[in-house]
Amino acid sequence: MLAIIGGSGLTQLATLDLIRREVVRTPYGEPSGALTFGKLCEKPVVFLARHGYGHTIAPHRVNYQANLWALHNAKVDAIISVASVGGIRADLCPGTLVVPDQIIDYTWGRKSTFHESSDEPVVHIDFTEPYDDGIRQRILRAGAAAGEKVFDGGVYAATQGPRLETAAEINRLERDGADVVGMTGMPEAALARELGIPYAAINVVANYAAGRANSTNRICFDEIDLVLREAMGRVRKVLDHICEA
């Protein structure tokens, strides 16, 4: 069963044929909300709104451990994360869909592992390739089938939030090799890897990052809302084609 984690702009799946909602208790506290079970194109899917169904949970306050444990407990066999990002690279303009292949983690203070007990050995995971390439290819094929342009590859910079970055910080991220910037990619991807769940992401460029193009002096939040409303409709088309395949 496929799991979809929805971020800003995707707090529900309009095309999901709802079956049930399930409140899950976890050893790590409360997930962001109930798991929504249903079908997309007759395929079983579970959906979780990362920021809560009312978009009330800030990126640094998301209980990533509880979210991933709840999906693992539901026996999902893959996770697709949908998240809005800022475009650093000039060709990644607002509305662009990106399937990243690398991460740089700038977050701090988040619960980033399930292996924190002093009673168990230290656990290391191989994170050379943070996204599962099989799931990435499924997304890319679905994008082509849906007639939607999807960029293959990119480096996602995970920042702490909830504030957006300064122009100088974006310059630094660019020097570090980042192409897009968001606030929720970590530790979500690492926790999925610890649980052995194949994980990949669809990034939706909501705006140019600070200091870039029409965000040179300020970022217009009204424009972000308009971009996400249109772009998430295209994301839903891609998700439908993933389930049709």
ZAFI-851532 format. One record per residue: residue number from 1; y, x, z of N, C-alpha, C in turn; chain. Coordinates in nm, 2 decimals. Atoms other than C-alpha are relative to their C-alpha. Example, Ala and Ser with C-alpha at 12.3 -4.5 7.8 and 13.67 -1.06 7.14 Angstrom:
ZAFI-851532
REC   pake      nc2      nc1      nc3     cac2     cac1     cac3      cc2      cc1      cc3   gulum
REC      1    -0.12     0.09     0.00    -0.45     1.23     0.78     0.12     0.09     0.00       A
REC      2    -0.11    -0.09     0.00    -0.11     1.37     0.71     0.11    -0.08     0.08       A
//
This chain:
ZAFI-851532
REC   pake      nc2      nc1      nc3     cac2     cac1     cac3      cc2      cc1      cc3   gulum
REC      1    -0.12     0.08     0.00     0.00     0.00     0.00     0.12     0.09     0.00       A
REC      2    -0.12    -0.07     0.02     0.34     0.13    -0.10     0.10    -0.05     0.11       A
REC      3    -0.11     0.03    -0.09     0.62     0.15     0.16     0.13     0.03    -0.07       A
REC      4    -0.13    -0.03     0.05     0.99     0.13     0.06     0.09    -0.01     0.12       A
REC      5    -0.10    -0.01    -0.10     1.26     0.24     0.30     0.13    -0.02    -0.07       A
REC      6    -0.12     0.03     0.06     1.59     0.09     0.20     0.12     0.05     0.08       A
REC      7    -0.11    -0.06    -0.07     1.92     0.26     0.28     0.13    -0.09    -0.03       A
REC      8    -0.13     0.07     0.02     2.29     0.16     0.24    -0.01    -0.07    -0.14       A
REC      9     0.00     0.07     0.13     2.31    -0.11    -0.03    -0.13    -0.06    -0.03       A
REC     10     0.13     0.06     0.03     1.94    -0.20    -0.01    -0.06    -0.04     0.13       A
REC     11     0.05     0.05    -0.12     1.88    -0.39     0.31    -0.11    -0.11    -0.01       A
REC     12     0.11     0.09     0.02     1.64    -0.63     0.15    -0.04     0.01    -0.15       A
REC     13     0.05     0.00     0.14     1.43    -0.67    -0.17     0.00    -0.14    -0.05       A
REC     14    -0.02     0.14     0.04     1.54    -0.98    -0.35    -0.13    -0.04    -0.08       A
REC     15     0.11     0.03     0.08     1.23    -0.96    -0.58    -0.13     0.00     0.08       A
REC     16     0.12     0.00    -0.08     0.98    -0.93    -0.29    -0.05    -0.14     0.03       A
REC     17     0.07     0.13    -0.03     0.74    -1.22    -0.26    -0.05     0.01     0.15       A
REC     18     0.02    -0.02    -0.14     0.75    -1.24     0.12    -0.13    -0.07     0.05       A
REC     19     0.13     0.05    -0.06     0.42    -1.28     0.31     0.03    -0.02     0.15       A
REC     20    -0.03     0.01    -0.14     0.52    -1.20     0.67     0.09     0.11     0.05       A
REC     21    -0.07    -0.10    -0.07     0.74    -1.00     0.90    -0.07     0.04     0.13       A
REC     22     0.08    -0.05    -0.12     0.59    -0.79     1.18     0.09     0.09     0.08       A
REC     23    -0.07    -0.08    -0.09     0.77    -0.65     1.48    -0.11     0.10     0.06       A
REC     24     0.09    -0.10    -0.04     0.60    -0.32     1.57     0.05     0.08     0.12       A
REC     25    -0.03    -0.08    -0.11     0.60    -0.14     1.90    -0.06     0.14    -0.02       A
REC     26     0.05    -0.13     0.02     0.56     0.24     1.88     0.01     0.09     0.12       A
REC     27    -0.01    -0.10    -0.11     0.51     0.53     2.12     0.14     0.07     0.00       A
REC     28    -0.13    -0.07     0.02     0.85     0.65     2.00     0.12    -0.09     0.01       A
REC     29    -0.11     0.09    -0.01     1.06     0.34     2.07     0.00    -0.10    -0.12       A
REC     30    -0.01     0.11     0.10     1.18     0.07     1.84     0.04     0.05    -0.14       A
REC     31    -0.04    -0.03     0.14     1.19     0.10     1.46     0.14    -0.07    -0.03       A
REC     32    -0.13     0.06     0.03     1.51     0.00     1.28    -0.01    -0.15    -0.02       A
REC     33     0.01     0.14     0.01     1.37    -0.35     1.23    -0.15    -0.03    -0.02       A
REC     34     0.14     0.05     0.03     1.06    -0.56     1.16    -0.04     0.05    -0.13       A
REC     35     0.06    -0.03     0.13     0.83    -0.45     0.88    -0.01    -0.13    -0.08       A
REC     36     0.01     0.11     0.09     0.86    -0.69     0.59    -0.12     0.02    -0.10       A
REC     37     0.12    -0.01     0.09     0.52    -0.74     0.41     0.01    -0.10    -0.11       A
REC     38    -0.01     0.09     0.11     0.51    -0.89     0.07    -0.07     0.06    -0.13       A
REC     39     0.06    -0.05     0.13     0.42    -0.84    -0.30     0.12     0.02    -0.10       A
REC     40    -0.09    -0.03     0.12     0.62    -0.68    -0.59    -0.10     0.00    -0.12       A
REC     41     0.09     0.00     0.12     0.46    -0.77    -0.92    -0.15     0.00     0.04       A
REC     42     0.13     0.03    -0.05     0.15    -0.88    -0.73    -0.07     0.12     0.07       A
REC     43     0.05    -0.11    -0.07     0.11    -0.54    -0.56     0.06     0.00     0.14       A
REC     44    -0.05     0.01    -0.14     0.13    -0.52    -0.18     0.10     0.11     0.03       A
REC     45    -0.11    -0.09    -0.04     0.44    -0.36    -0.04     0.05    -0.03     0.14       A
REC     46    -0.07     0.02    -0.13     0.60    -0.31     0.30     0.14     0.06    -0.01       A
REC     47    -0.14    -0.05     0.01     0.98    -0.28     0.33     0.06     0.01     0.14       A
REC     48    -0.07    -0.02    -0.13     1.19    -0.14     0.61     0.14     0.04    -0.03       A
REC     49    -0.14    -0.04     0.02     1.57    -0.13     0.62     0.03     0.11     0.10       A
REC     50    -0.02    -0.12    -0.09     1.65     0.21     0.76     0.12    -0.02     0.10       A
REC     51    -0.12     0.01    -0.09     1.99     0.11     0.91    -0.01    -0.14     0.07       A
REC     52     0.01     0.13    -0.05     1.86    -0.23     1.03     0.04    -0.10    -0.10       A
REC     53    -0.03     0.10     0.10     1.88    -0.56     0.84     0.14    -0.04     0.00       A
REC     54    -0.14     0.03     0.00     2.24    -0.60     0.94     0.08     0.13    -0.02       A
REC     55    -0.06    -0.13     0.03     2.32    -0.23     0.85     0.09     0.04     0.12       A
REC     56    -0.07    -0.03    -0.13     2.42    -0.16     1.22    -0.04     0.13     0.06       A
REC     57     0.05    -0.12    -0.06     2.24     0.17     1.28     0.05     0.12    -0.08       A
REC     58    -0.06    -0.12     0.07     2.43     0.49     1.20    -0.11     0.10    -0.03       A
REC     59     0.10    -0.09     0.04     2.24     0.77     1.03    -0.05     0.09     0.11       A
REC     60     0.05    -0.09    -0.11     2.23     1.00     1.34    -0.07    -0.08     0.11       A
REC     61     0.07     0.08    -0.10     2.10     0.71     1.55    -0.13    -0.07    -0.05       A
REC     62     0.13     0.05     0.05     1.81     0.60     1.33    -0.11     0.06     0.07       A
REC     63     0.12    -0.05    -0.07     1.48     0.63     1.51    -0.10     0.03    -0.11       A
REC     64     0.08    -0.04     0.11     1.31     0.82     1.23    -0.15     0.01     0.05       A
REC     65     0.14    -0.01    -0.05     1.00     0.88     1.45    -0.06    -0.13     0.00       A
REC     66     0.05     0.14    -0.01     0.95     0.51     1.52    -0.02    -0.06    -0.14       A
REC     67     0.01     0.06     0.13     1.01     0.41     1.16    -0.12     0.06    -0.08       A
REC     68     0.11    -0.06     0.07     0.76     0.66     1.02    -0.13    -0.03     0.06       A
REC     69     0.12     0.04    -0.07     0.50     0.59     1.29    -0.04    -0.14    -0.03       A
REC     70     0.03     0.14     0.03     0.53     0.22     1.22    -0.06    -0.02    -0.14       A
REC     71     0.06     0.00     0.14     0.46     0.27     0.85    -0.13     0.06    -0.01       A
REC     72     0.13    -0.06    -0.01     0.18     0.50     0.92    -0.11    -0.09     0.06       A
REC     73     0.09     0.10    -0.07     0.03     0.24     1.16    -0.04    -0.11    -0.10       A
REC     74     0.02     0.11     0.10     0.06    -0.01     0.87    -0.10     0.05    -0.11       A
REC     75     0.10    -0.07     0.10    -0.17     0.23     0.67     0.06     0.00    -0.14       A
REC     76    -0.05    -0.02     0.14     0.07     0.28     0.38    -0.05     0.13    -0.06       A
REC     77     0.05    -0.12     0.06    -0.04     0.54     0.13     0.10     0.07    -0.08       A
REC     78    -0.11    -0.07     0.06     0.30     0.63    -0.01     0.13    -0.06     0.05       A
REC     79    -0.14     0.05    -0.04     0.67     0.60     0.08     0.10     0.04    -0.11       A
REC     80    -0.11    -0.03     0.08     0.96     0.57    -0.15     0.13    -0.03     0.08       A
REC     81    -0.13     0.02    -0.07     1.30     0.62     0.02     0.11    -0.02    -0.10       A
REC     82    -0.12     0.03     0.09     1.61     0.47    -0.14     0.12     0.03     0.09       A
REC     83    -0.12    -0.04    -0.08     1.94     0.63    -0.02     0.12     0.02    -0.09       A
REC     84    -0.13    -0.03     0.07     2.30     0.64    -0.13     0.04     0.14     0.04       A
REC     85    -0.04    -0.14    -0.02     2.45     0.99    -0.17     0.14     0.02    -0.07       A
REC     86    -0.12    -0.04     0.07     2.77     1.16    -0.28    -0.04     0.10    -0.10       A
REC     87     0.03    -0.10     0.11     2.76     1.35    -0.61     0.09     0.12     0.01       A
REC     88    -0.07    -0.13    -0.01     2.85     1.72    -0.58     0.01     0.05    -0.14       A
REC     89     0.01    -0.05     0.14     2.74     1.82    -0.93     0.08    -0.09    -0.09       A
REC     90    -0.09     0.08     0.08     2.99     1.71    -1.19    -0.06    -0.10    -0.09       A
REC     91     0.07     0.10     0.09     2.74     1.53    -1.41    -0.06    -0.11     0.08       A
REC     92     0.06     0.11    -0.08     2.61     1.32    -1.12     0.11    -0.10     0.04       A
REC     93    -0.12     0.09    -0.03     2.88     1.05    -1.14    -0.05    -0.13     0.07       A
REC     94     0.03     0.12    -0.07     2.89     0.73    -0.94    -0.09    -0.10    -0.08       A
REC     95     0.09     0.08     0.07     2.60     0.50    -1.03    -0.12     0.07    -0.05       A
REC     96     0.12    -0.08     0.05     2.36     0.78    -1.13    -0.11    -0.01     0.10       A
REC     97     0.13     0.00    -0.08     2.00     0.76    -1.01    -0.06     0.14    -0.01       A
REC     98     0.05    -0.13     0.00     1.85     1.09    -0.90    -0.13     0.00     0.08       A
REC     99     0.12    -0.02    -0.08     1.50     1.18    -0.79     0.00     0.15     0.04       A
REC    100    -0.02    -0.14    -0.04     1.56     1.50    -0.59    -0.14     0.07     0.02       A
REC    101     0.12    -0.08    -0.02     1.30     1.78    -0.56     0.01     0.10     0.11       A
REC    102    -0.02    -0.09    -0.11     1.45     1.99    -0.28     0.10    -0.05     0.10       A
REC    103    -0.09     0.04    -0.11     1.63     1.95     0.05     0.06     0.12     0.07       A
REC    104    -0.06    -0.09    -0.09     1.87     2.16     0.26     0.04    -0.09     0.12       A
REC    105    -0.03     0.08    -0.12     1.89     2.03     0.62     0.11     0.06     0.09       A
REC    106    -0.11    -0.04    -0.08     2.22     2.05     0.80     0.01    -0.08     0.13       A
REC    107    -0.01     0.09    -0.12     2.14     1.79     1.07    -0.03     0.08     0.13       A
REC    108     0.03    -0.07    -0.13     2.11     1.87     1.44    -0.02    -0.11     0.10       A
REC    109     0.02     0.09    -0.12     1.99     1.70     1.76    -0.09    -0.12    -0.03       A
REC    110     0.09     0.11     0.03     1.75     1.46     1.58    -0.14     0.03     0.04       A
REC    111     0.14    -0.02    -0.02     1.39     1.41     1.68    -0.07     0.02    -0.13       A
REC    112     0.05    -0.04     0.13     1.23     1.60     1.40    -0.14     0.03    -0.01       A
REC    113     0.15    -0.03     0.00     0.86     1.63     1.49    -0.07    -0.10     0.09       A
REC    114     0.09     0.08    -0.09     0.58     1.43     1.64    -0.07     0.09     0.10       A
REC    115     0.08    -0.09    -0.08     0.45     1.74     1.80     0.09     0.08     0.10       A
REC    116    -0.10    -0.05    -0.10     0.68     1.80     2.10    -0.06     0.03     0.13       A
REC    117     0.07    -0.01    -0.13     0.43     1.80     2.39    -0.03     0.15     0.03       A
REC    118     0.04    -0.13    -0.04     0.39     2.12     2.58    -0.14     0.02     0.03       A
REC    119     0.14     0.00    -0.02     0.03     2.03     2.62    -0.08     0.02    -0.12       A
REC    120     0.07    -0.01     0.12    -0.06     2.07     2.26     0.05     0.13    -0.08       A
REC    121    -0.05    -0.12     0.07    -0.04     2.37     2.02     0.12    -0.03    -0.09       A
REC    122    -0.11     0.01     0.10     0.26     2.43     1.80    -0.06    -0.04    -0.13       A
REC    123     0.04     0.05     0.13     0.22     2.25     1.47     0.10     0.04    -0.11       A
REC    124    -0.09    -0.03     0.11     0.37     2.39     1.15    -0.05    -0.07    -0.13       A
REC    125     0.03     0.07     0.13     0.38     2.20     0.82     0.06     0.09    -0.12       A
REC    126    -0.05    -0.06     0.12     0.42     2.35     0.47     0.10    -0.09    -0.06       A
REC    127    -0.11     0.08     0.05     0.75     2.22     0.35     0.07     0.06    -0.13       A
REC    128    -0.05    -0.07     0.12     0.79     2.44     0.04     0.06    -0.10    -0.10       A
REC    129    -0.04     0.11     0.09     0.80     2.13    -0.18     0.01    -0.13     0.09       A
REC    130    -0.02     0.10    -0.10     0.95     1.86     0.05    -0.04    -0.14    -0.05       A
REC    131     0.03     0.13     0.06     0.89     1.57    -0.19    -0.14     0.01    -0.07       A
REC    132     0.13     0.01     0.06     0.55     1.46    -0.32     0.02    -0.01    -0.15       A
REC    133    -0.02     0.00     0.15     0.54     1.54    -0.70    -0.07    -0.12    -0.07       A
REC    134     0.07     0.12     0.06     0.29     1.26    -0.77     0.09    -0.12     0.01       A
REC    135    -0.09     0.11    -0.02     0.53     1.00    -0.63     0.13     0.02    -0.08       A
REC    136    -0.12    -0.02     0.08     0.83     1.16    -0.80    -0.03    -0.04    -0.14       A
REC    137     0.03     0.03     0.13     0.65     1.13    -1.13    -0.01    -0.15    -0.03       A
REC    138     0.01     0.14     0.01     0.57     0.77    -1.07     0.14    -0.06    -0.01       A
REC    139    -0.14     0.05     0.00     0.94     0.70    -1.01     0.06     0.03    -0.14       A
REC    140    -0.06    -0.04     0.13     1.04     0.89    -1.33    -0.06    -0.08    -0.11       A
REC    141     0.06     0.08     0.10     0.79     0.71    -1.54     0.05    -0.15     0.00       A
REC    142    -0.05     0.13    -0.01     0.90     0.38    -1.40     0.14    -0.02    -0.05       A
REC    143    -0.13     0.00     0.05     1.26     0.46    -1.47     0.00    -0.01    -0.15       A
REC    144     0.01     0.00     0.15     1.17     0.53    -1.84    -0.05    -0.13    -0.05       A
REC    145     0.05     0.13     0.04     0.97     0.21    -1.86     0.10    -0.11     0.02       A
REC    146    -0.10     0.11    -0.02     1.26     0.01    -1.72     0.13     0.02    -0.08       A
REC    147    -0.11    -0.03     0.08     1.50     0.17    -1.96     0.12     0.05     0.08       A
REC    148    -0.10    -0.05    -0.09     1.70     0.33    -1.68     0.00     0.15     0.00       A
REC    149    -0.01    -0.15    -0.01     1.83     0.69    -1.69    -0.02     0.05     0.14       A
REC    150     0.02    -0.06    -0.13     1.70     0.88    -1.39    -0.01     0.15    -0.01       A
REC    151     0.00    -0.14     0.00     1.78     1.24    -1.33    -0.12     0.06     0.07       A
REC    152     0.12    -0.07    -0.06     1.47     1.46    -1.26     0.04     0.12     0.07       A
REC    153    -0.03    -0.12    -0.08     1.54     1.70    -0.98     0.14     0.01     0.05       A
REC    154    -0.13    -0.02    -0.06     1.82     1.80    -0.76    -0.02     0.04     0.15       A
REC    155     0.01    -0.04    -0.14     1.89     1.95    -0.42     0.08    -0.09     0.09       A
REC    156    -0.06     0.10    -0.09     1.97     1.70    -0.15     0.04     0.07     0.13       A
REC    157    -0.05    -0.05    -0.13     2.19     1.82     0.14     0.01    -0.11     0.10       A
REC    158     0.00     0.10    -0.11     2.12     1.63     0.46     0.10     0.04     0.11       A
REC    159    -0.10    -0.03    -0.10     2.43     1.62     0.68    -0.01    -0.10     0.12       A
REC    160     0.02     0.07    -0.12     2.47     1.48     1.03     0.06    -0.14     0.00       A
REC    161    -0.07     0.13    -0.01     2.72     1.20     0.98     0.04    -0.04     0.14       A
REC    162    -0.02     0.11     0.10     2.83     0.93     1.04     0.13     0.02    -0.09       A
REC    163    -0.12    -0.02     0.09     3.16     1.07     0.90    -0.04     0.07    -0.13       A
REC    164     0.02    -0.08     0.13     3.18     1.19     0.54     0.05     0.14     0.02       A
REC    165    -0.03    -0.14    -0.01     3.23     1.55     0.47     0.14     0.03    -0.04       A
REC    166    -0.13    -0.05     0.05     3.55     1.75     0.42    -0.02     0.06    -0.13       A
REC    167     0.01    -0.07     0.13     3.63     1.90     0.08    -0.05     0.14     0.02       A
REC    168     0.05    -0.13    -0.03     3.57     2.24     0.23    -0.15     0.01     0.03       A
REC    169     0.14     0.01    -0.03     3.23     2.14     0.36    -0.08    -0.02    -0.13       A
REC    170     0.06     0.02     0.13     3.14     2.01     0.01     0.00     0.13    -0.08       A
REC    171     0.00    -0.13     0.07     3.25     2.34    -0.14    -0.11     0.09     0.06       A
REC    172     0.11    -0.08    -0.06     3.01     2.51     0.11    -0.14    -0.04    -0.05       A
REC    173     0.13     0.05     0.04     2.72     2.28     0.02    -0.02     0.04    -0.15       A
REC    174     0.02    -0.04     0.14     2.78     2.35    -0.35    -0.04     0.15    -0.01       A
REC    175     0.04    -0.14     0.00     2.77     2.73    -0.28    -0.14     0.02     0.04       A
REC    176     0.14    -0.01    -0.05     2.44     2.67    -0.10    -0.10    -0.05    -0.10       A
REC    177     0.09     0.04     0.10     2.30     2.51    -0.41    -0.03    -0.15     0.00       A
REC    178     0.03     0.14    -0.01     2.32     2.14    -0.32     0.07    -0.07    -0.12       A
REC    179    -0.05     0.08     0.11     2.37     1.88    -0.59     0.05    -0.14     0.05       A
REC    180    -0.04     0.13    -0.06     2.40     1.56    -0.38     0.00     0.02     0.15       A
REC    181    -0.01     0.00    -0.14     2.48     1.49    -0.02    -0.02    -0.13     0.06       A
REC    182     0.02     0.12    -0.07     2.35     1.23     0.22    -0.03     0.03     0.14       A
REC    183     0.01    -0.02    -0.15     2.28     1.17     0.59    -0.14    -0.04     0.05       A
REC    184     0.12     0.05    -0.05     1.93     1.03     0.61    -0.13     0.06    -0.05       A
REC    185     0.12    -0.06     0.05     1.69     1.25     0.42    -0.09     0.08     0.09       A
REC    186     0.07    -0.08    -0.10     1.60     1.45     0.72     0.03    -0.06     0.14       A
REC    187     0.13    -0.06     0.01     1.40     1.44     0.94    -0.11    -0.10    -0.06       A
REC    188     0.09     0.10     0.05     1.25     1.14     0.75    -0.11     0.07    -0.09       A
REC    189     0.10    -0.07     0.09     1.08     1.36     0.48    -0.10     0.08     0.08       A
REC    190     0.09    -0.09    -0.07     0.94     1.61     0.73    -0.10    -0.08     0.09       A
REC    191     0.09     0.09    -0.08     0.80     1.33     0.96    -0.11    -0.06    -0.09       A
REC    192     0.11     0.05     0.09     0.62     1.18     0.66    -0.10     0.10    -0.04       A
REC    193     0.10    -0.11     0.03     0.47     1.52     0.58    -0.09     0.02     0.12       A
REC    194     0.08    -0.01    -0.12     0.35     1.55     0.94    -0.11    -0.10     0.00       A
REC    195     0.10     0.11     0.00     0.17     1.22     0.90    -0.09     0.00    -0.12       A
REC    196     0.08     0.00     0.12     0.03     1.31     0.57     0.02    -0.11    -0.10       A
REC    197    -0.04     0.11     0.09     0.21     1.03     0.38     0.08     0.06    -0.12       A
REC    198    -0.08    -0.05     0.12     0.32     1.12     0.02     0.14    -0.07     0.00       A
REC    199    -0.14     0.05    -0.02     0.70     1.07     0.02     0.09     0.06    -0.11       A
REC    200    -0.10    -0.04     0.10     0.97     1.08    -0.25     0.12    -0.09     0.01       A
REC    201    -0.12     0.07    -0.01     1.32     0.95    -0.29     0.07    -0.04    -0.13       A
REC    202    -0.09     0.04     0.10     1.55     0.76    -0.52     0.14     0.01     0.06       A
REC    203    -0.14    -0.02    -0.05     1.91     0.88    -0.46     0.09    -0.08    -0.09       A
REC    204    -0.10     0.07     0.08     2.19     0.65    -0.58     0.13     0.06     0.03       A
REC    205    -0.14    -0.06    -0.02     2.52     0.83    -0.63     0.10    -0.11     0.02       A
REC    206    -0.10     0.11    -0.03     2.77     0.60    -0.46     0.14     0.04    -0.04       A
REC    207    -0.14    -0.05     0.02     3.08     0.82    -0.51    -0.01     0.15    -0.03       A
REC    208    -0.01    -0.15     0.00     3.19     1.17    -0.60     0.02     0.05     0.14       A
REC    209    -0.02    -0.06    -0.13     3.17     1.39    -0.29     0.15     0.04     0.02       A
REC    210    -0.14    -0.04    -0.04     3.50     1.49    -0.11     0.05     0.12    -0.08       A
REC    211    -0.06    -0.11     0.08     3.73     1.70    -0.32    -0.04     0.00    -0.15       A
REC    212     0.05     0.00     0.14     3.56     1.61    -0.65     0.05    -0.12    -0.08       A
REC    213    -0.04     0.11     0.09     3.69     1.40    -0.94     0.10    -0.10     0.07       A
REC    214    -0.09     0.10    -0.06     3.84     1.07    -0.82     0.00     0.00     0.15       A
REC    215     0.00    -0.02    -0.15     3.76     1.18    -0.46     0.07     0.12     0.04       A
REC    216    -0.07    -0.13    -0.03     3.99     1.48    -0.47     0.08    -0.01     0.13       A
REC    217    -0.09     0.02    -0.11     4.23     1.34    -0.21    -0.06    -0.10     0.11       A
REC    218     0.05     0.10    -0.10     4.04     1.05    -0.05    -0.12    -0.07    -0.07       A
REC    219     0.11     0.08     0.06     3.72     0.84    -0.10     0.03    -0.15     0.02       A
REC    220    -0.03     0.15     0.00     3.77     0.47    -0.19    -0.13    -0.07     0.04       A
REC    221     0.12     0.07    -0.04     3.51     0.27     0.01    -0.02    -0.13    -0.08       A
REC    222     0.01     0.12     0.08     3.59    -0.05    -0.19    -0.08     0.03    -0.13       A
REC    223     0.07    -0.04     0.13     3.47     0.13    -0.51    -0.15     0.03     0.03       A
REC    224     0.14    -0.03    -0.04     3.15     0.25    -0.33    -0.08    -0.13     0.00       A
REC    225     0.07     0.13    -0.01     3.06    -0.11    -0.25    -0.03    -0.06    -0.14       A
REC    226     0.02     0.05     0.14     3.10    -0.21    -0.62    -0.11     0.08    -0.07       A
REC    227     0.10    -0.09     0.06     2.90     0.09    -0.74    -0.14    -0.03     0.05       A
REC    228     0.13     0.03    -0.06     2.61     0.02    -0.50    -0.05    -0.13    -0.04       A
REC    229     0.04     0.14     0.03     2.60    -0.35    -0.58    -0.07     0.01    -0.14       A
REC    230     0.06     0.00     0.14     2.54    -0.27    -0.95    -0.12     0.09    -0.01       A
REC    231     0.11    -0.10     0.02     2.32     0.04    -0.91    -0.13    -0.05     0.07       A
REC    232     0.12     0.04    -0.07     2.08    -0.12    -0.66    -0.07    -0.10    -0.08       A
REC    233     0.08     0.08     0.09     2.00    -0.38    -0.92    -0.08     0.08    -0.09       A
REC    234     0.08    -0.09     0.09     1.88    -0.10    -1.14    -0.11     0.06     0.08       A
REC    235     0.10    -0.05    -0.09     1.69     0.05    -0.85    -0.11    -0.10     0.01       A
REC    236     0.10     0.10    -0.02     1.51    -0.28    -0.80    -0.09    -0.01    -0.13       A
REC    237     0.08     0.00     0.13     1.41    -0.28    -1.17    -0.10     0.12     0.00       A
REC    238     0.09    -0.11    -0.01     1.26     0.07    -1.12    -0.11    -0.02     0.09       A
REC    239     0.11     0.03    -0.10     1.07    -0.04    -0.81    -0.10    -0.10    -0.06       A
REC    240     0.09     0.10     0.06     0.93    -0.34    -1.00    -0.09     0.07    -0.10       A
REC    241     0.09    -0.07     0.10     0.80    -0.11    -1.28    -0.09     0.10     0.07       A
REC    242     0.09    -0.08    -0.07     0.65     0.12    -1.02    -0.12    -0.08     0.04       A
REC    243     0.11     0.09    -0.04     0.45    -0.17    -0.89    -0.08    -0.06    -0.11       A
REC    244     0.07     0.05     0.12     0.36    -0.29    -1.24    -0.10     0.10    -0.05       A
REC    245     0.08    -0.10     0.07     0.21     0.04    -1.34    -0.14     0.00     0.06       A
//
